[in-house]
Amino acid sequence: MRVVGITGTKNSGKTTLVTMIIPELIKRGYTVGTIKKTHSQFDTEGRDTEKHSTSGAKVVAGVGEETFFKLNKKMELDEILKFMKELETLDFIILEGFKESPYIKIATANYDDSDKTIIKVVDVNKINRKSPNDKLLNEIIELIENRSYGIMQKLNCKKCGYNTCDEFRHSKIKGSIDKKIQCLVDIDDAILKVDGELIPMNPFVKKLIRNITSSLVDSLRTGEFGAESIEKIELTVKNNPQDENEN
């Protein structure tokens, strides 16, 4: 899952650009999710979900033609990205806003970019969204494909060929390494979560856990319970020392 930021000043066309990028990535076979930063609340005053929240519910879920969750707390970007990574298999997450995030950015206006993550500044009005092959939009998509990267794991495992995650990140931003080179730790084929926190694993540990878990599940009669393809395995273990004392 790779992350791309769309940033700029107010009313400079950030949302418009996001809505142009999404279908272009989908046309190229990618799955896409988005996260929008807002300085106000999403829930409308007086709606039932707002009443649930003000009554003290920690988590509110709305289910109908859509499903959404509302938590009565502010979550940091890393938390939200990890949650979306666990919830859905996505190729790209597009961030609207989040100027301070460590990911590549397409900007709709110039601003002070101290971390130098902006790879292109775009005048949205120059994009012809009616054209199926708009040159500027295609250039943006190719930059996203070539220079984007996933959640920074900060393990410095060197599996990508760089000594540190920051070296890898800055090389991706500059476009000095091949687009196929990505963080091996960020691959979604095995996810470990401890006390609600996603724990990054190096490729060796990830492969070991995946193989052991798959072998155990293969020995079970999963087909009798409707699980035949076994494409995804989810396991929750409660590590409670009291259980050991009772035996």
N, C-alpha and C positions, 0 to 999 in steps of 0.2 A: 504494500500500500504506500503510494507516494503522495507527498503533500505539496500543494502549490498555493501561494497567497495572491490574492487580487487586492491591491491597496491603492490609496490615493486620498485626495481631499474630499470634503463633503460635496455631493452633487456633481462629481466628476465622471460618473458613468460606471462605477464599480459593479453594481448589480446587473447593468446592461451587458457588461463584458462577461460576467459569470454566465449569464443566460445564453451567450453566444458560444462560449467554450464548451459547456456541458454537451450539447448535441454533437459538436464536432468530435469530441473524444469518444462519445458513444458510437458514432459512425465508424470509428477506427477500431471498434471492438472492445472498448474499455468500459468498466463499470465505475460509476462516479457517485460520490457523496459530497455534501457541502456543509460548512459550518459558518454561520454569520455572526459577527460580533455586533451587539447592540448596547446602547447606553440606557435602554428602557426595558420594561417588562414585556414579555410576549403575551401573557394571558390577559384577556379583556375583562375589565372590572364588571362584576355581576354575573359572569358565566358560572355554570355549575362547577367546573374544574377550579375556578378561583375560590369558590365557596369551600370546596374540599380543602384547599391549601390553607385558607385562613382559619379553618376549623382545627388545624393542627396536623394534618396528614403529611408525613415526611416525603412520600412519593405519591404522585397522582398520575394515573394512566387514563388516557382517553381512547376509547375504542369505537370504531364505526367504519366508515369508508377508509379512514386513516387510523393509525395508532401513534400516539405520542406519549412521552413521559415528561413529567415536570418534577424537579427536585427543588426543595426549599433551601437551596444553597448555591453559591457561586462555585463553579468548577473551573480550574485552570485548563488551559488549552491541552496540555499533555494528558490530563485526565480524560478529557473529552475524546481525544484522538485514540487513546487506548481503549476506551469504551466502544467506540465505533469499530475499531479493529476487531474486537471480540464479537461484536454484535452481527457484523455483516462482512462478507468478503468483497472488498473494493479494490480497484486498481488505483484510483485517485481520490483524494479528498481536496476540495477546493475551499480555501479559506477566504471569506470576504471580510476585510479589515485586518486586525492582528498585525499591525506594522512592526511590532517588536519580535515576532516569531522568527525562529532560525531557519525558515524555509525560503526557497526561491520565490520571487515576487514579480508579477507583472503589474506595473503601476499605471494608474490612469491620470496621474499628475505627479510632478516632482515634489519631493520633500526630503528632509534630512535623513539619509539612510546610513547610519553609523556602522552597521554590520555589513554593508555593501551586499545585500541579498537581492536587490532589484536587478533583474537581467534585461528588462526592457520597459521603457515608458511609452505608453500608447495614447493617441488621441482617438477615443472611441468613435467619434463622428466620422473618422476617415475609413471606418470599416463598413463595407457594403454587405449587410446581413442578408440581402436578397440574392446575392451572388453565391452560387454553390462552391466556387473556388476563389474566394476573395484572397488576394495575395498576402495582405497583412494578417488576416486571421490564420491562414495556413502557417505563416511564419511563427505566430504565437504558439500554435499547437506543437510545431516541431521543436521549439525551444523547451516547452513543457516536457515533451517526450525525452529530449536529450539531456536535460539538466536537472530534472526533479529527482528527489530521493525520499526515503521513508523516515519514520520516526527515529530521531537520534538516540541510540541505545547507550552511548557513553561507556562501552565496554573496552574499547581500544584493543579488540581481539586480533587486528591486522589481517583478517581473512579477506578483506577487500584489496589488500596490497598496500595499504597506507598504515603508518605507525599509529595514528590517532583518528578518531571519528571526525574531529574538526578538520584534519588535513583532507580527509575524504570529502567532507561537506564543501569546503572551499574549492576543491578541484571540480566538483560537480557544478557549482555556481559559475565557475569560469568556463566550463565546457571543455576542460582539458583532458577528460577521460571519456571512454566510450560509454554510450548510453546504456549498454547492456550490463555494465558493472554496477551492481547495487549491493546494499548491505545484506550479507547472508543471515545475520541475526534477525533481521526484520521480516524474513519470510514467514508466512502464516501457517506453515504445515504442522507446527506444534506450539501451543501457548500454555505458559505456566502462570497461574494466578495464586498468590499467597496473601491471605488476609485482605482480599479485595484489591491487591496491587498486582499488575502485570509485571512479571520478572523476566528480564531479557536473558536468553540462554545462548551460549556459543553453539556453533553448528554441531560439534561432537555430542554435547549433552542433549541437544534437541533431537538428534537422530537416535540416541540411546533411549530416551524416554518414549519416543514415538514407536520404536520397534518393540520395546517391552510391553507397552500398553496394547499395541495391535495384536501381539502374540497372545496375551491374556484374553482379549475379547474374542479372538478366533476360536478359543477353546470353549466358549459359551454357546448355548443354543439360541442365538439372537433371532434367528428366523422365526421361531415360534411366537415372538412378540412383535413381529412386523418389521424388524430391522434386518434387512437382507443385503443391501448394497454395502453397508458399513463405510460410507464415504467420510463420515465425521464422528469422532468419539469424544464425548464430554464426560469428565470424571471429577467429582468433588469429594475430597477426603477431609473429614473433620478430625484434626489432630488434637484429641482431648486426653491428657494424661490420666484423668479420672477413670476412663474406661479400662486402662491397664490395671489400676488398683482394684477394680471390682472382680477381676478374674483370679 
